[in-house]
Amino acid sequence: MTQKNNDKLVVNQTQSKFTKAYAQTPFTFRESGALEMGDHIMMRNAATCGALVCDVSDKIQTHDEAYAVTTTDKGIGPQARSIFVIERADPKDGCTDNNVHYGQAIRITTNGNLMNRPLYLSSVPISPISYARFSRNQEVCVINQKVYSTVWKIVSANGNPKDRLGEVIRADEPLVFEH
């Protein structure tokens, strides 16, 4: 009863995490379609139509603080666990506007509705101590540190990616996140 009164029951803590993770969360929409730093976005896999989501109930032990990232079925909408924020990785990258450009270094963070602090999308090459638990492929997770493994570049999925370097990215175009 003491644990129940102090909100220490595991079932209540789990329910609280799920309620927060599944809460409806707005994403950024612009008439122009251009992506800008600070935009709240959803990412979908073009092949599976699954949305990228953060699972804060699945803690990864190989980092200081890290949580699993996976994809879900195509029916998910904008929820706290599926909305990510685009952040400039290098303030001295030479871009004078707030738009996101092909080839520009960015970080992808969780939104404020999921956690009270940002967690950064990270990926590292497969090694004996770092791999995805079920697929045994490259591990993708969110971590609490701004390190090199959290820096990404966006390249065009259509045509030669080098031809579009520096162009402003539109939200409705297929993209490749390169790491």
C-alpha positions, -999 to +999 in steps of 0.1 A: +000+000+000+029+024+007+043+018-028+009+024-042+004+056-022+039+069-032+033+060-069+061+034-068+042+005-083+059-008-115+026-012-133+018+025-126+052+037-138+049+016-169+014+030-176+027+065-171+055+059-197+031+045-223+006+074-217+034+099-223+049+081-253+016+077-271+004+112-265-006+131-296+022+155-306+020+181-333+045+182-362+056+211-383+038+220-415+048+248-439+030+258-471+064+260-488+073+225-478+109+235-469+125+219-438+140+242-412+161+237-381+138+231-351+111+215-372+092+186-356+091+158-381+079+122-386+101+098-405+087+068-425+106+040-442+097+041-479+099+003-483+078-007-452+058+025-446+068+020-409+074+051-388+106+056-368+098+056-331+117+058-298+109+032-272+117+047-238+106+015-221+135-004-238+167+008-222+200-001-238+228-011-214+258-003-236+255+035-231+252+059-202+215+065-211+201+051-243+168+038-255+159+016-285+146+030-318+126+009-341+098+012-367+061+006-362+033-003-386+020+022-411-010+032-390+008+053-364+001+090-363+021+119-347+028+107-312+055+118-287+075+087-296+074+093-333+081+130-336+117+141-338+133+175-340+160+186-365+189+204-350+220+221-365+251+200-357+277+227-364+268+263-358+297+273-381+286+252-411+284+281-434+247+281-439+233+316-434+196+307-432+176+284-410+167+259-438+180+224-438+202+217-469+213+185-486+247+175-472+244+197-441+254+181-408+224+178-385+213+161-353+179+144-348+165+147-313+135+135-294+108+161-288+101+177-254+068+158-250+087+124-247+114+133-223+122+164-203+156+166-221+167+159-257+180+125-266+200+122-299+195+097-327+226+076-328+241+047-348+274+029-346+289+002-368+283-034-358+308-048-334+310-076-308+295-053-282+273-031-303+245-045-325+207-045-326+193-070-301+169-089-324+181-083-360+219-083-351+222-055-376+236-020-369+222-006-337+201+026-339+191+042-306+187+076-289+214+086-264+218+115-240+251+128-254+261+150-284+288+128-298+300+120-334+276+091-337+247+115-334+257+136-365+238+128-397+236+142-433+206+141-455+211+131-492+186+128-520+171+094-526+166+103-563+194+107-588+230+116-579+231+129-544+261+151-552+241+171-577+217+184-550+243+193-523+234+227-508+198+227-520+170+233-495+153+200-485+115+197-490+095+176-464+076+157-491+107+143-509+122+108-503+154+112-483+184+091-472+198+098-437+236+091-441+258+084-411 
